[in-house]
């Protein structure tokens, strides 16, 4: 019996009490009740505060309400004991057989274990990274690569149809600065004052010249256009390769320039004008965002006729909604925090609901530490630390895990020395080692001819119960990670699960020794070990991290 099954059982009890007239619930019986693992040992396997939540509506006190529920719940299949505690908490102890069934259920589900339909039918556009193609991918973008891809996997695990999208910013002043920097490098001149530096500029400039030798014979304006066209493509291909090597690929690469070329911006402006949400003032066209919570109205088209930056946002958002996305997520760095208000106002101006149709997630800064000192520069990029610097230092698995392990709205320091060590103070090593240890045990069992067989009633040891309850929590962890947009919950859960498994293994002999006969308890415990393997592998997969069978 897992927490969701116990919740269903309690709902059945409430419905029976209402049907018998023992209690009255004017708002009806809830579809589900909260069931949690108690913080203290001795308080049963699970606890619920349903009596405290519903007693007032039923016109009674929580303790009396809890007594009624407890009496019926004790007779339910799979329930061993129910204790009423404090003001009306219910502490439930599950029968060993009912709890032990979790192991067989996990193994039977395999890679599907942890799945749910929480977001079934939702079509989600997940826009993340979207770094400008003016240099190698820096740490801020790398964080979103890890977190965004993990969130996409988690949404898919909970039933959503997810499209991963990269907004290719190939329109604007930063591209002008990039192309002029390449031109300067090719001419042997220093970068412009507002240009880009670093060895990568010289590498790309040289590559453009190799591909287009004639560029040296062109006038500066024409040559800069060549460097823009060829250089931007080269830089973007490099970013895409770095992301692919990091395990992150996108379904859609959307070019900002196409919004202006296709008429998407004009179409969005027309829609907003029809809705009465634009006006003209001082020769410019404005969007009424202040009335939707922004700190001021925003210019869409400047008085000189050129589009303001928000015009692209308008066209892009409408384009996503026209492509059929119910939810649009945009992941931005901390320096874009002021962007949230205007984007939410834009969403409202289209008649949509911020937080539902559009949701903006903010990611804070990442610092790399080596020997206790921050790394501030890349040999190649010159001014920032890049994805390749991080991967070269600790590898893809540790990089992805380290970046996804913390709440994205919290700054993090990544100690390269710690994350490269094969020791238990390295979180990714701890989890991967647990999977490798479990896999090794399964191989040893196969060599001995021991197979996993479900005997749930035999899994009655305290440490077996702890491991079973931990495994039963996985679907709820995944669901919470999706609902709260917090992939780090999966990482922290896996670390706790690894510790719980090691304590079980230290206390419960799984395989027979020497000439000892194989018993049903050995087989039942092997089923529990195999279930642990499944959950560790599924959890690591949600983070885009490998589950090694040997280490």
Helices and strands as residue ranges (DSSP letters): H 3-19, E 46-48, H 50-58, H 62-73, E 79-85, E 89-94, H 96-109, G 110-112, E 123-127, H 139-157, E 161-168, H 173-186, H 199-211, G 213-217, H 220-226, I 227-231, H 232-245, E 252-255, H 256-261, H 264-274, E 278-281, E 284-287, G 290-292, E 298-301, H 309-322, E 327-333, G 334-336, H 339-349, E 358-363, E 366-370, E 373-375, H 387-394, H 396-404, E 412-415, H 416-419, H 427-448, G 456-458, H 462-484, H 488-507, H 520-542
